[in-house]
Amino acid sequence: MQCREGCGACCIAPSIARPYHGMPLGKAAGERCAHLDENMRCLLFGDPRRPLFCSTFAAEPAVCGESREQALRILAELEVLTQPAAGMPGSGG
């Protein structure tokens, strides 16, 4: 699947815990990446400073859905589902 023009959901919905170029604290879930341009395109695409998380993301119907709005919802749900449970070993809680 090709990325949907004007989407950018993968640059907004997920969190990135590690610092990266231009975002020294990483990125919180739902926060727009500093490198997402006005056309919802990644300005670090192909750049070695692009986070590994972003470089390995693959657009596919299961996460991108049928629209930008659906992609934002699916990715936000996946963000919650993949967070460590509070009080679990290794969760810091």
C-alpha positions in Angstrom: 0.0 0.0 0.0 1.2 3.5 -0.8 0.9 6.2 1.8 -2.2 8.3 1.4 -1.6 11.8 0.2 -2.2 14.4 2.8 -2.6 11.9 5.7 0.3 12.2 8.1 -1.5 10.0 10.7 1.7 8.0 11.4 3.5 11.3 12.2 0.9 12.3 14.7 -0.8 9.4 16.5 2.1 7.3 17.8 4.5 8.3 20.5 8.3 8.2 20.0 10.0 7.7 23.3 13.6 8.4 22.2 15.0 11.8 21.4 15.6 12.5 17.7 16.6 15.4 15.5 14.5 18.4 16.2 12.6 16.6 19.0 15.0 16.2 22.0 12.2 14.9 24.2 10.8 12.5 21.6 7.2 12.9 20.7 4.0 12.3 22.7 1.1 10.3 21.2 -1.2 12.8 19.3 1.6 15.4 19.0 2.4 16.5 15.5 6.0 15.7 14.6 8.1 18.8 14.0 9.2 17.4 10.6 5.7 17.0 9.2 5.2 19.7 6.6 2.0 21.6 5.6 1.3 18.9 3.0 1.5 16.2 5.6 4.8 14.9 4.3 7.9 14.0 6.3 10.7 16.4 5.8 13.2 13.7 7.1 12.1 11.0 4.6 15.3 9.3 3.5 17.4 11.3 6.0 19.6 9.2 8.4 18.3 11.4 11.2 14.8 10.0 10.7 13.8 7.8 13.7 14.1 4.1 13.3 10.4 3.8 14.3 9.4 6.0 11.3 11.8 4.3 8.9 10.4 0.9 9.6 6.7 1.9 9.6 4.9 0.3 6.6 1.6 1.7 5.4 -1.0 -1.1 5.2 -4.8 -1.3 5.3 -4.8 -2.8 8.9 -3.3 0.4 10.3 -4.2 3.0 7.7 -7.8 2.1 7.2 -9.9 3.8 4.5 -9.2 7.4 5.4 -7.0 9.8 7.3 -9.5 9.9 10.2 -9.7 6.2 10.4 -5.9 5.9 10.4 -5.7 8.4 13.3 -8.2 6.3 15.3 -6.5 3.0 14.5 -3.1 4.2 15.3 -4.3 5.9 18.5 -5.9 2.6 19.6 -2.7 0.7 18.8 -0.8 3.3 20.9 -2.9 2.5 23.9 -2.9 -1.2 23.4 0.9 -1.4 23.2 1.6 0.7 26.4 3.0 -1.3 29.3 0.4 -1.9 32.0 0.9 0.0 35.2 2.4 -2.1 37.9 3.7 -4.8 35.5 7.4 -5.7 35.7 9.4 -3.3 33.5 6.6 -0.8 33.3 8.1 1.6 35.8 4.8 1.7 37.7 
